[in-house]
Amino acid sequence: MTELVIAVLILLVVGPVILACYFGVAFARQARKAARLRSREPDEPPAR
């Protein structure tokens, strides 16, 4: 029984982290693509 509880806790902790990483990568890729289409310039890292 405790193994099941530990597995559920791990899923509750790790699941949102994986989803956040996935959506973050997808969003960054989409934003980069949109910026490239908008500016029509070669890729440059944004000046910080």
C-alpha positions in Angstrom: 0.0 0.0 0.0 2.8 2.4 0.8 4.4 1.8 -2.5 1.2 2.9 -4.2 1.1 6.1 -2.2 4.7 6.9 -2.9 4.1 6.2 -6.7 1.1 8.6 -6.7 3.0 11.3 -4.8 5.9 11.0 -7.3 3.5 11.3 -10.2 1.8 14.3 -8.7 5.2 16.0 -8.2 6.9 15.0 -11.5 3.9 15.2 -13.8 3.4 19.0 -13.6 7.1 19.5 -13.9 7.3 17.5 -17.1 4.2 19.2 -18.5 5.7 22.7 -17.6 9.0 21.8 -19.4 7.2 20.5 -22.4 4.9 23.5 -22.7 7.8 25.9 -22.1 9.8 24.3 -24.9 6.9 24.4 -27.3 6.0 28.0 -26.4 9.6 29.1 -26.8 9.8 27.4 -30.2 6.5 28.9 -31.3 7.6 32.4 -30.2 10.9 32.1 -31.9 9.2 31.0 -35.1 6.8 33.9 -34.9 9.5 36.4 -34.2 11.5 35.1 -37.2 8.5 35.4 -39.5 7.8 38.9 -38.2 11.3 40.3 -38.5 12.5 38.3 -41.5 16.1 38.5 -40.1 18.7 35.8 -39.4 18.5 34.3 -36.0 20.1 36.3 -33.2 19.9 35.8 -29.5 17.9 38.7 -28.0 20.1 41.3 -26.4 19.7 41.2 -22.6 
